[in-house]
Amino acid sequence: MIVLGTEDLTQAESVLKQFFPESIKVYGCIFNINRGKPHNLQVIADQWPDFTVIICKPKVEGTKDREGDFNIYSIYSKSKASLRNFLDTPGVINTDSFTLLAVLDIRHSEAAQEFADQHGLPWKVQVVMNVFLLQDKNQLQFKDSDLSWAGVRCPPLSADLVNSTWKYGGDSNSYNSVLNYISHNPSLCVMEEGGTEPVSWLLVYQHAALGLLYTLPQHRGKGYSKFLVCMMARTLLERGHPVYCFVEEENDTSFKLFTSLGFQRSPHYRAVWFELNNPQVKT
């Protein structure tokens, strides 16, 4: 196991671009690390520079945020066999802790299953995602003339408001994550003319993905989500920032939204969020 240093991380950012979309979440983590964003991540590889597996894992487990709750590992692997071998390497996985293996290539998920079974650990596929990428602003299928409504403002965004509607929100740990996203990454929201609170918003995760896109139910159907995604995508691309998001397989609304805006999806790649050693899962 190799722990990547500063120069290695710079090289990794460049190399991982060659393996989109499979490498995009690990790339996003390293992209923000390399730009001095606050993080609790250690980047490890099976070998360097000729790696076959690279993982961003927590330096310290149990931090008081959603990342700490789930003990999230972001994984890019070139093959099922190389992932299986690396998971068995001492120091990679703490088998006494609940761990969420995120963005596991569904074609390599059997490696995680075999590892769990070998160690007698309960496991569960939490969710399967499609990844949508936008690499050129000219791909955006959106015109400024599409914004037919007026009086829209983008005020500072409240972490309390976002936390209250987030699927994984509602407590102090999730609040800490939301506050971190807002404080250290771009965010956008819409406030209607005469309103006192935002009605729609979009954040960027610490792994550089678009996320937490939400419009209050009574304000849907007005094009706010399209507006926010396009404004954010343009801003990020101008900064050289990756533009991507994960969409759950059953989320037809988001699937149609990002497809209509020109985001690209690989039909050959799906990502699994794989729960390992969750005490609530029975073997």
GIKAFEN-V108485 format. One record per helix or strand of 2 or more residues. SS is the DSSP state (a for helix, b for strand). FROM is the first residue (numbers start at 1). TO is the last residue. If there is no record, write none. Layout:
BEGIN
ss->SS from->FROM to->TO
ss->SS from->FROM to->TO
END
This chain:
BEGIN
ss->b from->2 to->3
ss->a from->6 to->19
ss->a from->24 to->34
ss->b from->41 to->45
ss->b from->53 to->58
ss->a from->66 to->70
ss->b from->72 to->77
ss->a from->80 to->87
ss->b from->99 to->105
ss->a from->106 to->118
ss->b from->123 to->133
ss->a from->137 to->139
ss->a from->144 to->146
ss->a from->159 to->165
ss->a from->172 to->184
ss->b from->188 to->191
ss->b from->200 to->204
ss->b from->210 to->215
ss->a from->217 to->219
ss->a from->224 to->238
ss->b from->244 to->248
ss->a from->252 to->260
ss->b from->264 to->265
ss->b from->271 to->276
END
